Amino acid sequence: MGGGLLVAGTTSDAGKSVVTAGICRWLVRRGVKVAPFKAQNMSLNSFVTREGAEIGRAQAMQAQAARVEPTALMNPVLLKPGSDRSSQVVLMGRPVGEMSARGYHGGRQEALLGTVTDCLEQLRSSYDAVICEGAGSPAEINLRRTDIVNMGIARAAKFPVLVVGDIDRGGVFASFFGTTALLSAEDQSLVAGYLVNKFRGDVSLLEPGLDMLYGLTGRRTYGVLPFTHGLGIDEEDGLRVSMRGAVRESVVAPPHGEEVLRVAVCAVPLMSNFTDVDALAAEPGVVVRFVDRADELADADLVVVPGTRGTVKALAWLRERGLADALVRRAAEGRPVLGICGGFQVLGERIEDEVESRAGVVDGLGLLPVRVRFDRAKTLARPVGSALGEPVEGYEIHHGVADVRGGEPFLDGCRVGAVWGTHWHGSLESDGFRRRFLVEVARAAGRRFVPAPDTSFGVLREEQLDRLGDLVEEHADTDALWRLIEGGAPSGLPFVPPGAPPAVAGAAESRGAAPDPAHQSPEGLDFAGSAGLGQVAEHHVDQEAK
Ligand SMILES: NC(=O)CC[C@H](N)C(=O)O
């Protein structure tokens, strides 16, 4: 049975995903057969495996770091938020229903512990090491009892736990100490120590603090990783980017030609697979930014309407913010627009949706001759094809089915003038196609932009994974990490009081949501046959979640 480690964090965003990837890359370079694992991921940034299973993109990225093919075992539960209070539950790569957070935490999640530990055991039987990523913080005292992704999984597998803290935010000592001290004695016995992430400055100034932390907790720090720009590959948190309407602008290498090309990405609600535009940002001279105002489209050479878990919601948002009118004007002026998946759907003539929004028939923006009808079954595919004379690979994750009634064919969708639409995600990662597409965009936008002849997105991604491996090799005590992975947590780790607080009566389960038969899951909840999943075969959305 293979060894392993759980990489937990003091907070979300502490850098667990990239540290996990870095550890995978370090190990595989050493000749260790390693796989990543995250029992449960909450993300709108997902990926389709070769077998057609939907998993978090972060686990697919970590699998690449480990140089193995990603599979559903590596991320058995994926929660895709549809609002602040409900998520689509994807189990072993297939959607099984929409659930309220309260219904999920009130018993359903707990019932999945057997399933996720089975997946982990399967990985352990075929790999020398499994590097698990936790979620949020392991010291969420309200959720510990039903946890399946942090200490729940570490306890089941008897894996040592490494807690990652983001020192750039401050409060890292208190976070490490508090994260440890709020866990039960049994949980604490697995918390081997800490890893400081995103450190800027002189480590010698930090070291006395790490010694004091050792004095307080009896636990050592396994490494101090320096702050490094541009390592946020395949981030999980699409929801927050879109909810915040955050504007982020890519760091740009100088253009190959005379001018830069400006790409504006509409930060639609429930934006999914926003990493689709990473391949554009990787091109020298292409400036990518997320926008949420019509006036920000004025200087954009290309507007991308990305995927979304809420197509009808995104349409309403585009209309409210005046972006819909701006897109219609652009199209009339022959200025480029690319719609991807949900963003393709909104560009069509009409949408019939009794599944995702249950809004019935809704008018689209009418820029493409396409009608979309939502199906309960989800399309999960890895199509290959060609466009602009170049080979293209992509992946599809959608309930909407497009009836394309005209235009020039473009992948599975179509193109009318400078407006392009496809359900395919990831098409821009195909280098030849991306260059040809950018040439077309530059021509239509009247820009003297020339794509560099040799940008390889695959090579850049590999370089980034290598940088993560380097970070771990150069700034962590890898001998000590290997001892943890092979031999588990050191014995005799002291208990740090007060430990886990006693549970308060009247937890969420007693107020669990009532089933809503009106809203069946896409697959009709027919997954009771799968191992150990019968208990969660119910579809929950409570009123407040709608
Ligand atoms: N990935 C997406 O953008 C999905 C689009 C849409 N929500 C659908 O399910 O069809």
The ligand as an ORCA input file, in Angstrom:
! r2SCAN-3c Opt
* xyz 0 1
  N     -19.706     24.908    -19.154
  C     -20.683     25.711    -19.480
  O     -20.485     26.872    -19.801
  C     -22.075     25.158    -19.355
  C     -23.108     25.987    -20.042
  C     -24.510     25.744    -19.544
  N     -24.610     26.101    -18.156
  C     -24.905     24.305    -19.764
  O     -24.907     23.508    -18.855
  O     -25.231     23.965    -20.872
*
